[in-house]
Amino acid sequence: MSDGDGYWIGYRITWAITFIGCWIYAIATYGFLLGVGLGWLPSAIIATIVSFLWPLIAIGLVLLVYFIFKGR
């Protein structure tokens, strides 16, 4: 395994979660036929863009959890 494998594993996980979430949103917003038939294309584009930034999302989630549980 090379040094960059960790990044690409996180990229793939983030891509899958984002794609499925966006596709479900497209189906809910535009109906079954348009959402399933055409919603996959913008979902793939959005998932690709967001997945390149997954380390920032991970840092944001860690900070969010920290601030939520900080007062306990």
SEKOLPA-865703 format. One line per field, with one value per residue: y, x, z of N, C-alpha, C in turn; residue in one letter; residue number from 1. Coordinates in steps of 0.02 Angstrom, whole numbers, plus 50000, padded with zeros to 5 digits. Each point is the difference from the previous one (the first is absolute). Layout:
n_v: [Y:...];
n_u: [X:...];
n_w: [Z:...];
ca_v: [Y:...];
ca_u: [X:...];
ca_w: [Z:...];
c_v: [Y:...];
c_u: [X:...];
c_w: [Z:...];
code: [a:...];
pos: [NUM:...];
! end
This chain:
n_v: [49941:50049:50055:50004:49936:50027:50045:49953:49967:50055:50010:49936:49998:50058:49976:49940:50025:50043:49954:49954:50043:50021:49937:49984:50053:49981:49938:50022:50036:49960:49956:49943:50018:50064:49986:49944:50024:50059:49983:49945:50037:50043:49944:49973:50055:50007:49935:50010:50057:49976:49945:50046:50024:49934:50016:50051:49958:49958:50051:50021:49936:49995:50059:49980:49940:50030:50045:49947:49960:50059:50016:49938];
n_u: [50042:49979:50035:49981:50005:50020:50029:50019:50015:50023:50034:50013:50015:50033:50030:50003:50018:50040:50022:49997:50029:50041:50009:50000:50039:50034:49996:50014:50045:50025:49986:49967:49963:49992:49983:49970:49963:49993:49975:50018:49988:49954:49972:50019:49978:49946:49990:50018:49965:49948:50010:50018:49947:50000:50065:49978:49961:50050:50040:49955:49994:50066:50006:49952:50026:50058:49972:49971:50053:50020:49938:50007];
n_w: [50000:49963:50007:49937:50020:50057:49961:49959:50056:50032:49944:49995:50064:49997:49945:50026:50058:49971:49958:50047:50042:49953:49985:50064:50009:49947:50023:50061:49969:49954:50047:49995:49949:50016:50063:49982:49952:50029:50058:49968:49946:50022:50019:49943:49970:50037:49994:49937:49997:50034:49964:49957:50033:49996:49996:49964:49968:49999:49986:49956:49983:50001:49970:49959:49998:49992:49961:49973:50006:49983:50003:49981];
ca_v: [50059:50062:50050:50035:49957:50023:50054:49974:49962:50050:50029:49953:49997:50063:50003:49956:50029:50062:49982:49970:50053:50046:49965:49995:50067:50013:49961:50030:50067:50002:49942:49938:49993:50047:49991:49940:50002:50053:50024:49970:50041:50052:49967:49980:50060:50027:49952:50005:50062:49997:49948:50025:50040:49960:50012:50059:49978:49960:50047:50034:49955:49992:50062:50002:49953:50029:50056:49975:49964:50038:50023:49944];
ca_u: [49958:50039:49982:49939:49941:49953:49960:49954:49949:49953:49967:49948:49946:49964:49965:49942:49950:49974:49962:49936:49959:49977:49954:49937:49971:49974:49939:49949:49983:49976:49959:50037:50026:50055:50050:50040:50026:50049:50030:50065:50053:50022:50023:50069:50042:50005:50038:50070:50027:50001:50045:50069:50008:49980:50036:49971:49936:50018:50021:49940:49961:50035:49989:49930:49992:50036:49962:49937:50013:50048:49969:49978];
ca_w: [50000:49997:50050:49982:50001:50050:49971:49949:50035:50024:49941:49975:50050:49996:49936:50002:50045:49970:49941:50019:50031:49948:49955:50037:49999:49933:49993:50042:49975:49931:49985:49986:49931:49988:50051:49986:49931:49987:50062:50013:49971:50048:50062:49990:49996:50068:50041:49981:50026:50073:50023:50002:50061:50057:50062:50033:50029:50059:50052:50023:50043:50064:50038:50020:50056:50057:50029:50028:50062:50041:50062:50042];
c_v: [50062:50050:50034:49959:50024:50055:49971:49956:50047:50033:49955:49995:50063:50006:49959:50029:50062:49984:49973:50053:50049:49968:49992:50068:50017:49962:50031:50068:49998:49941:49941:50000:50047:49990:49940:50006:50051:50022:49972:50045:50058:49970:49978:50059:50029:49954:50004:50062:49997:49950:50022:50039:49960:50010:50061:49982:49959:50044:50037:49957:49989:50061:50006:49954:50028:50055:49977:49968:50037:50019:49944:49978];
c_u: [50044:49973:49933:49937:49947:49955:49948:49946:49947:49961:49942:49941:49958:49960:49936:49944:49969:49958:49931:49954:49973:49950:49931:49966:49970:49935:49943:49977:49966:49956:50042:50031:50059:50056:50045:50033:50055:50038:50069:50057:50021:50024:50073:50047:50011:50042:50074:50032:50008:50052:50073:50014:49985:50043:49974:49934:50014:50022:49940:49956:50032:49990:49928:49988:50034:49959:49933:50013:50049:49970:49981:50052];
c_w: [50000:50052:49985:50003:50049:49973:49952:50031:50027:49944:49977:50049:49997:49936:50002:50044:49969:49939:50018:50031:49949:49953:50034:50002:49932:49988:50040:49972:49932:49980:49978:49931:49987:50050:49987:49931:49989:50063:50015:49974:50046:50066:49994:49998:50070:50045:49984:50029:50076:50025:49999:50064:50063:50062:50038:50033:50064:50058:50028:50044:50068:50043:50025:50059:50062:50033:50029:50068:50047:50068:50047:50047];
code: [m:s:d:g:d:g:y:w:i:g:y:r:i:t:w:a:i:t:f:i:g:c:w:i:y:a:i:a:t:y:g:f:l:l:g:v:g:l:g:w:l:p:s:a:i:i:a:t:i:v:s:f:l:w:p:l:i:a:i:g:l:v:l:l:v:y:f:i:f:k:g:r];
pos: [1:2:3:4:5:6:7:8:9:10:11:12:13:14:15:16:17:18:19:20:21:22:23:24:25:26:27:28:29:30:31:32:33:34:35:36:37:38:39:40:41:42:43:44:45:46:47:48:49:50:51:52:53:54:55:56:57:58:59:60:61:62:63:64:65:66:67:68:69:70:71:72];
! end
